[in-house]
Amino acid sequence: MNRLLPLLCCIGLTAAPVLANDAGRPLDPDREDVRAFIAGVQERHGLAAEDVRAVLLEARVQQSIIDAISRPAERVKPWYEYRRIFLTEERIAAGAAFWQEHRERIDRIAAESGVPAELMLGIIGVETYYGRIIGRHRVLDALATLAFEYPPRSAFFSRELEEFLVLAGEQGFATDGPVGSYAGAMGLPQFIPSSYRAYAVDGDADGRIDLWESKEDILASVANYLRVHGWRPGEPVVAPVVTGGSDPAALADRGLAPKTTVGELWQAGLGLAGPAPADPAAPAGLFALEQESGPAYWAGFHNFYVITRYNRSVMYALAVYELGQAVRAAAEGADGA
């Protein structure tokens, strides 16, 4: 039977300081749902029940985690406020500096994967400000809290907690080491455990996948995630819509997946003020985002939908795209200075 507890923290991760106003409380491993979880992990993955129980004894349930997941910025802020969080001069400059520092590997991974460099940088910039903000919750605490104390998504986070325990064994880090977001997302690209196991890759070929320190692993993993989810090299992503007096409401906001076409937009009297597919049958999604002056409309194409597979939010995907474009412009300006 696989053992879990003897693992050593071999990638330099350290536990986050517990928040002063929320030290949390221990999780009761003798609860019926916790015992069922332990038995399931043992059956499916062969991890010793006593080891899993001992790990869960170290977890701390934190109300601040439940509060945070109950009010994500994508749901409570209008677009113009959400955008201001990420499209700042400081974050753009940090992205340009990151590109200049790691240009060879970024450009190489972009060429190999077909995922533009600016898109990888947009994602890392939105997710963690290029590593400056990786989260301050122990992943173990976040996942245990949401698995056992947040009924709306208990099933999902129970699976992620299980994936985390398996991941710790595969990658050789201590279960109380990794620090991440309130939802258990880890490293610069903020992969949840199931995504870490499914899509993260060993970019530097050193035998392990480190999404905190290895820039090769980080960038290659972001590119691989998008590639696997259907990224099409060279195709446009998104374009502002020019209404020209037409009312786009009937075609707008039908979900994340493109449910209209470029041709239908044209037929409705809508123009596209940016790169767009030339084929009128190309899928498109029309969505409205709130500006201070009122709603503005955008058309997202296939690759825009792929970005929403990373985070299921139109505002997130557009922030990633716009930050990446701004970072590219800043980096090219620095090169030409």
N, C-alpha and C positions, 0 to 999 in steps of 0.2 A: 504494500500500500504506500502511496506517495506521502512523503512527509512535507509539512509546510513550514513549521516553526524554525528549523535550523538555518533557514536562508539568511545570508548576511547581506547588508546593504552595500552592494558592490559598485554602484554608480554614483555615489556621492550625494544621495538625496538625504535631506534632513526633515524631521517633522516640523510643521509650522507651530509657532507659539499659539497656544489656545487663546482665543479672544478674551480679553479681560472681563467683558460683561456677559460672557456666555461660556463658562467652563464646561458646561454640558453635564450630563449624567450618564452613568454606566448603562449599557444595554443588558437586559436580563436574558442570559442564554437559555434559561429554563422555560421561557415563554413557549407556548405551543407553536407559534409561527416561526420562531427562531429555531426550535428543535427540528421542525419540518425542513427548514432551509438547510441545516447542517446535514441531515440525513440525505437530502437530495444532492448536495455537493459531493458527499461521500460516494453515493451510488453512481453519479454521472462521471465523476473525474477521479475517483479513487483516492481523494485526499482524506487523511485520517481524521475521523470525527473529533477526536480530542484536540487535534491541532486547530481545526476550524473553530471549535468552541473557545479555545484559548485566545485566538485572534480576535474573535468577537467580544471577548471580555475586555479587550483593550480599547474598543470603540467607545466613543462618547456621542450621545444624542444631543444635538444642538438646535435650539429653537431658531437661532439666526439663520440656519440653513433652510429651514421650512419657510421662514419669512422671505428670504431672498428668492426662492423658486416660485413663490406665489405672486411676485411682481417683477418679472423680467422687463428690461427697458424696452424691448420690442413691442410690448403690449401696453405700456403705460405712457410712453412718450410719443408725440407726433414726430413725423419725419424730420422737420427742420430742427427740432431739439436733439433727436437721436443722432443726426448727421454731425452736429457740432461736437459731439463727444470724440469723434474719430477724425474728422477733417480739420485738424488744427495744424498750424505752422510747425509746432514742435514735433508732432507725430510724423508729419510728412518729411521733415528734416531727418528724423531718426531712421525712417525707412530708406531715404537716399543714402545715409551713412552706412546702413546695414548692407545695402546693395554694393556700395563701393568697397566695403571691407571684404565681402564674400563674392565678388563679381565672377570670378572664374567658375566656382562651383554652381552659382545661381544660373549663369548663362548656359553652362553645360547641361544641367538638369532640365532646364527649359527646352533646350534643343533635343535632348533625348526623349523627353516625355510629350512634347508638343503643348505643354501648359505654359502660357506666357510668364515670364519672370515677374512682371508687375502684379499678376494675379496671386502668385505664391506670396509675394510681399504684402499684398493687400490683406490676405487672410491672416498672416502672422501679425500684421500691424493691428488689425481689428481685434484679434483674439487676445493678444498679450502685450501689445505695444513693443514688439520685437524683444520680448523676454523681460520687460520691466514689470509686468503685472501678470504673474502666473497663477494667482489665487493664494489664499492664506488658510484654507481648510485642509486638514489631512483628508486624503481621498477616502481612507477607511471610515472616518467619521461622517463624511458627506454621504457616502453610499449606504452605510448602515442606517443613518437617520432617515433617509428617503425610502429605503427598502421597508423599514419596519414602523415608521411613524408618519408617513405621508400617503394615506390610502389612495388618493387619486392616481398615483403612479407607482404604487408599491410593486406591482408585477414587473414593470420595466426596470426599476432600480434593484430589485432582487436579482434579476438576471445580470445586471452590471456588476453587482457585488460579487456574484459568482465568477464572472469573467475576470474581475480584478484579482481574486484569489488564485485563479489559474495563471493569469499573466505574471503575478509575482514569482511563481515557480518557474515559469518559462524564461523570464528575463533576469531572475536572480536578485531581486531587490526585496528589502524587508517590507512587510505589509504596513508597518507604521511609519514608513519613510516618505513616500510621495506626497507632495502638496499640490493642490489644484483648486478648481473652482467649487462653488457650492453644489454643483451637480456632478462632481467627480471627474471633471475633464482635466487632462494632464499635459504638461509640457508646453512648449511654445505654440504648437498647433492646436492644443486643447482637445486631444482625442479622449473620448470616453473609453473605458476598458475594452468593449467589444470592437470598437474601431481600431484601437491600438493593435489588437490581436489580428484583425482582418486586413488592415490596410497599411499599417506602418511597415517600413522596410529598412533593411540594414544598408544604408547608403554608403557608409565608409568601410563596409565588409570587415568589421572587427569582431563579428560573431554575436553581437547583441544590438538591440535597438534602443537608443537613448534619445528621447524627444526633449530633453532638457539642455543638454550640452553639445551634442553632435550636430553641427549645422548640416552636414551631409544627410544624416538620418531625418532631420526635421524637414528639410526642403524636399527631399525625395519622397517622403511620406505624404506631404501635402499634395505633391504632383500625382502620386500614385492614387490617392483617394479620388481626385477629380478624374483621372484617366479611367479608373475602373467604373466610375459612375457615368461615363459616356462623353467626356470632353472631346470636342471636335476641333482639332488644330486649324487655325486660320479663319474660323467662322466668327461672325460678330456676336456680341454679348447682349447689348442693350442700347436703346436709342430714345432720346426724348421725343415726345409726340407733339406735333403742331396741329391743333384742332381746327384752325381755319374757320371758326364759327360753327363747326359741327359738334354735336353732342355725343361724346364717346361713352356715356354712362352705360348704355346697353351692352357694350362689349367688355367692360372693365370688371376687374376684381372677381374673376371666376375661379380662383384658386391658384396654386403655385404652378401647376403644369400648364403649358401653353394650350389654350382651348379655342383659339381663333387662328387666322392666318394673316400673313402680310397682305395678301390680296383683299381680304375682308376689311382690313384697316383702310386700304386705299379706296375701296368701294364706299366706305362710310365717310369719305372726305377727310381722312386723317393723313397727315404727312409725318415722315420720320426724319428728324434733324440729326442724323448720325449714320454710321455704318449699319446697313441692314441687308438681309438676304435679298438677292435679285429675283429669286423664284417666288412668285405670288402664292404658291402652295406651301411655302415654308411656315412651320408652326410659329405662332407668336402669342404672347400673353400680354394683355393690356391691364395696367394697374394704376391706381391713383394714389399719390402721396401728398400729405398735407404740408403745404408751404405756409408761411405767415400770411401771404396774400390770397390763399385759397388753394384748391387742389391743383396739382400738376400731374400730367399723365406721362407714362413711360411704356415702351414696348420691350418686353424681354423675350429673347429667342432661346433656342435650345441650350446654348452654353450658360445662359443666365439661370435656367432651370437647374442645370448641373450644380451651380454654386449653391442653390437652395438645398441641395442634398447634404451639404456640409452643415448648414443651419437653416431650418425650415422657416425662413422669414424673408420677405421681399426687401424689407429695410436693411437687413443684414447683408444680403447679396449686393444691393446697390451701394452700400457703404464700402464693402470690399472692393467693388469695381472702381468707384470714384477715388478711394484712397490709393489704389494701385496705379491709376492713371496719374494722379498728382505726384506720387513717388517717382514714377518714370520721368515725368517732366522735370522734377527737381534734380534727379540724378543726371539727366542729359544736360541740364543747364550748368551743373557743376563741372561736367566734363568739358563743356565748351567755354568755361570761364577762363 
